[in-house]
Amino acid sequence: MNQKYAPSLSKIRAYFLSERVNSGLLKAANNPRTLAKALEEREEEERTTPRHFIIGGAIDAKLTTTKAIFEKEYAYVDCIKPGGKMKVFID
């Protein structure tokens, strides 16, 4: 019985797609309020579009559409990106 375990690609995909309890949720489980907040943040994260897709869409639109269409969908600012507490509001 010294066979190496080699999971199939379908099992690997199923593992990553399944709902799992991570360490953050386990820590939050001690307090119902923090657990509710953690679950809410997890749902919000699933609903938002990842930043790299937004930037990729903007680059695609800049290269392949007219200026009017690009400006209707996107806005950009030429300034130093804020950090610290203001970064939360800007993002």
Phi and psi restraints in degrees (value plus and minus 20) as a CYANA .aco file:
   2 ASN   PHI    -116.9   -76.9
   2 ASN   PSI      10.9    50.9
   3 GLN   PHI     -97.8   -57.8
   3 GLN   PSI     118.2   158.2
   4 LYS   PHI     -99.3   -59.3
   4 LYS   PSI     120.0   160.0
   5 TYR   PHI    -103.1   -63.1
   5 TYR   PSI     102.7   142.7
   6 ALA   PHI    -145.3  -105.3
   6 ALA   PSI      79.5   119.5
   7 PRO   PHI     -88.6   -48.6
   7 PRO   PSI     131.5   171.5
   8 SER   PHI     -96.3   -56.3
   8 SER   PSI     140.8   180.8
   9 LEU   PHI     -80.7   -40.7
   9 LEU   PSI     -56.0   -16.0
  10 SER   PHI     -86.1   -46.1
  10 SER   PSI     -56.8   -16.8
  11 LYS   PHI     -88.8   -48.8
  11 LYS   PSI     -56.9   -16.9
  12 ILE   PHI     -85.4   -45.4
  12 ILE   PSI     -65.3   -25.3
  13 ARG   PHI     -82.0   -42.0
  13 ARG   PSI     -63.5   -23.5
  14 ALA   PHI     -81.2   -41.2
  14 ALA   PSI     -58.4   -18.4
  15 TYR   PHI     -81.3   -41.3
  15 TYR   PSI     -67.4   -27.4
  16 PHE   PHI     -94.5   -54.5
  16 PHE   PSI     -43.2    -3.2
  17 LEU   PHI    -108.0   -68.0
  17 LEU   PSI     -35.2     4.8
  18 SER   PHI     -96.8   -56.8
  18 SER   PSI     134.9   174.9
  19 GLU   PHI     -97.3   -57.3
  19 GLU   PSI      99.8   139.8
  20 ARG   PHI    -142.9  -102.9
  20 ARG   PSI     133.8   173.8
  21 VAL   PHI    -111.0   -71.0
  21 VAL   PSI      98.6   138.6
  22 ASN   PHI    -112.0   -72.0
  22 ASN   PSI     154.8   194.8
  23 SER   PHI     -83.5   -43.5
  23 SER   PSI     -52.2   -12.2
  24 GLY   PHI     -83.7   -43.7
  24 GLY   PSI     -60.9   -20.9
  25 LEU   PHI     -91.3   -51.3
  25 LEU   PSI     -53.9   -13.9
  26 LEU   PHI     -85.6   -45.6
  26 LEU   PSI     -60.3   -20.3
  27 LYS   PHI     -85.6   -45.6
  27 LYS   PSI     -59.1   -19.1
  28 ALA   PHI     -91.9   -51.9
  28 ALA   PSI     -39.1     0.9
  29 ALA   PHI     -85.8   -45.8
  29 ALA   PSI     -35.6     4.4
  30 ASN   PHI     -88.9   -48.9
  30 ASN   PSI     -46.2    -6.2
  31 ASN   PHI    -148.7  -108.7
  31 ASN   PSI     102.8   142.8
  32 PRO   PHI     -78.4   -38.4
  32 PRO   PSI     -54.7   -14.7
  33 ARG   PHI     -87.6   -47.6
  33 ARG   PSI     -64.9   -24.9
  34 THR   PHI     -89.3   -49.3
  34 THR   PSI     -52.4   -12.4
  35 LEU   PHI     -85.8   -45.8
  35 LEU   PSI     -64.5   -24.5
  36 ALA   PHI     -81.5   -41.5
  36 ALA   PSI     -61.8   -21.8
  37 LYS   PHI     -85.3   -45.3
  37 LYS   PSI     -62.5   -22.5
  38 ALA   PHI     -83.5   -43.5
  38 ALA   PSI     -61.3   -21.3
  39 LEU   PHI     -86.8   -46.8
  39 LEU   PSI     -57.9   -17.9
  40 GLU   PHI     -84.9   -44.9
  40 GLU   PSI     -62.8   -22.8
  41 GLU   PHI     -84.4   -44.4
  41 GLU   PSI     -56.6   -16.6
  42 ARG   PHI     -85.1   -45.1
  42 ARG   PSI     -62.1   -22.1
  43 GLU   PHI     -85.9   -45.9
  43 GLU   PSI     -60.3   -20.3
  44 GLU   PHI     -83.5   -43.5
  44 GLU   PSI     -60.5   -20.5
  45 GLU   PHI     -83.0   -43.0
  45 GLU   PSI     -57.1   -17.1
  46 GLU   PHI     -90.4   -50.4
  46 GLU   PSI     -48.4    -8.4
  47 ARG   PHI    -101.6   -61.6
  47 ARG   PSI     -45.2    -5.2
  48 THR   PHI    -104.1   -64.1
  48 THR   PSI     129.5   169.5
  49 THR   PHI     -99.7   -59.7
  49 THR   PSI     111.4   151.4
  50 PRO   PHI     -78.5   -38.5
  50 PRO   PSI     124.8   164.8
  51 ARG   PHI     -78.4   -38.4
  51 ARG   PSI     -58.4   -18.4
  52 HIS   PHI     -84.7   -44.7
  52 HIS   PSI     -49.8    -9.8
  53 PHE   PHI     -91.5   -51.5
  53 PHE   PSI     -57.2   -17.2
  54 ILE   PHI     -84.5   -44.5
  54 ILE   PSI     -67.3   -27.3
  55 ILE   PHI     -84.5   -44.5
  55 ILE   PSI     -62.0   -22.0
  56 GLY   PHI     -82.0   -42.0
  56 GLY   PSI     -60.2   -20.2
  57 GLY   PHI     -84.6   -44.6
  57 GLY   PSI     -59.3   -19.3
  58 ALA   PHI     -85.8   -45.8
  58 ALA   PSI     -62.7   -22.7
  59 ILE   PHI     -83.6   -43.6
  59 ILE   PSI     -63.9   -23.9
  60 ASP   PHI     -79.7   -39.7
  60 ASP   PSI     -65.8   -25.8
  61 ALA   PHI     -84.8   -44.8
  61 ALA   PSI     -58.7   -18.7
  62 LYS   PHI     -83.4   -43.4
  62 LYS   PSI     -57.6   -17.6
  63 LEU   PHI    -104.6   -64.6
  63 LEU   PSI     -47.7    -7.7
  64 THR   PHI    -135.5   -95.5
  64 THR   PSI     -26.3    13.7
  65 THR   PHI    -140.5  -100.5
  65 THR   PSI     155.0   195.0
  66 THR   PHI     -96.1   -56.1
  66 THR   PSI     144.3   184.3
  67 LYS   PHI     -82.3   -42.3
  67 LYS   PSI     -58.5   -18.5
  68 ALA   PHI     -83.7   -43.7
  68 ALA   PSI     -63.3   -23.3
  69 ILE   PHI     -86.1   -46.1
  69 ILE   PSI     -63.2   -23.2
  70 PHE   PHI     -80.0   -40.0
  70 PHE   PSI     -67.0   -27.0
  71 GLU   PHI     -88.7   -48.7
  71 GLU   PSI     -43.1    -3.1
  72 LYS   PHI     -91.9   -51.9
  72 LYS   PSI     -54.6   -14.6
  73 GLU   PHI    -113.6   -73.6
  73 GLU   PSI     -53.0   -13.0
  74 TYR   PHI    -150.3  -110.3
  74 TYR   PSI     134.9   174.9
  75 ALA   PHI    -153.3  -113.3
  75 ALA   PSI     121.3   161.3
  76 TYR   PHI    -155.3  -115.3
  76 TYR   PSI     133.4   173.4
  77 VAL   PHI    -146.8  -106.8
  77 VAL   PSI     115.9   155.9
  78 ASP   PHI    -118.5   -78.5
  78 ASP   PSI      66.4   106.4
  79 CYS   PHI    -175.7  -135.7
  79 CYS   PSI     154.9   194.9
  80 ILE   PHI     -95.8   -55.8
  80 ILE   PSI     110.4   150.4
  81 LYS   PHI     -86.3   -46.3
  81 LYS   PSI     108.7   148.7
  82 PRO   PHI     -90.2   -50.2
  82 PRO   PSI     136.2   176.2
  83 GLY   PHI    -151.7  -111.7
  83 GLY   PSI    -189.9  -149.9
  84 GLY   PHI      44.6    84.6
  84 GLY   PSI    -160.2  -120.2
  85 LYS   PHI     -88.5   -48.5
  85 LYS   PSI     -50.9   -10.9
  86 MET   PHI     -92.1   -52.1
  86 MET   PSI     -44.6    -4.6
  87 LYS   PHI     -78.8   -38.8
  87 LYS   PSI     -56.8   -16.8
  88 VAL   PHI     -80.2   -40.2
  88 VAL   PSI     -63.5   -23.5
  89 PHE   PHI     -90.9   -50.9
  89 PHE   PSI     -57.9   -17.9
  90 ILE   PHI     -87.7   -47.7
  90 ILE   PSI     -63.7   -23.7
